[in-house]
Amino acid sequence: MRKARIREAQRDAHASRSDEGAQSVARSRGFWLGVLACAIVLVPLAVVAVLAFGGSDDEPAVATSQTEGAEADAAELRRQFAERDKQQIEDLTTQTRSMVDEFTPVIVGLGKTLPPDTQRTGPLATVAEVEDWRSRVREADEYFAESVSGETATNVARNGFSNAVDVLLETVETYGLALDQPAARAALLERARAQRDLAARTWSNAAIQLDVINIDAGYGHQHVVFPSSAGEAATPPDSLPEGTDAEPSGDR
């Protein structure tokens, strides 16, 4: 009996040790599975962090190259805009000089009927003469009908000349109405006189702006003066000779 009890106690002890070993193995296996899971999550995060924040020795050089490229592109655009603006200024100056020649018969004819800086009224023009005036001014008005966008200062000059031509065209139309309506002729002629003076003042302001942008563009002073037959309303920009303050093309 005693031997049987000893063998039973040995079996119980062996079973207890087996259970403890199994539990230990399970705990060890759970620990290493946890370590593996953390590694799966943390290692990629570490790689991303290194790439995001660690950078490389080549990054500053790449950033510098991109900045230099952007600055070069901006400089090229500025050069292109400056060249375009110079061409627009030259074209506008040429066109408005030609318009002054075309307007001279109109202003001289208006001045015969409506002497500037007075309230007197002279002889009337013929219908054919008024039609010739209308044709001349309409041709100039068509030039400004085309929308051209440029630098702000150039746009100001162009719009000023365009407004002056519009008013001059209205002057001719009002004069034509005066010929057709004898009963309202006196009032219409006075209206035409005021419009003629307004056209001259508007043109003169635009001419001052044109003079300024020509100087800035390196062409020097360029004076495109409304026909002097318009009287005091046709004021010149200044008395400096044409081309004064011009800069050599290589300096700009």
Number of C-alpha atoms within 10 A of each C-alpha: 5 7 8 9 10 11 11 12 12 12 12 12 12 12 12 12 12 12 12 12 12 12 12 12 12 11 12 12 12 12 12 11 12 12 11 12 11 11 12 11 10 12 11 11 12 11 11 12 12 12 11 10 8 10 11 10 8 8 10 11 10 11 11 11 12 12 12 12 12 12 12 12 12 12 12 12 12 12 13 12 14 16 14 13 21 21 13 19 25 16 11 17 21 12 14 20 15 13 20 17 13 18 19 18 17 23 24 16 20 27 20 16 17 24 18 22 13 9 9 11 16 11 11 17 15 12 13 9 15 20 13 15 23 19 15 19 21 15 13 22 20 11 11 16 9 8 8 10 11 17 14 10 14 23 18 15 23 25 15 21 25 21 18 25 25 17 22 29 23 19 25 24 16 20 25 22 16 21 18 12 12 11 10 12 17 13 12 20 23 18 16 25 26 15 20 25 21 19 26 28 19 21 30 24 19 25 26 21 19 30 22 20 22 23 17 16 19 19 22 20 24 25 23 23 20 28 22 16 20 25 17 13 21 21 19 18 20 11 8 12 11 13 15 13 15 16 15 9 9 6 6 11
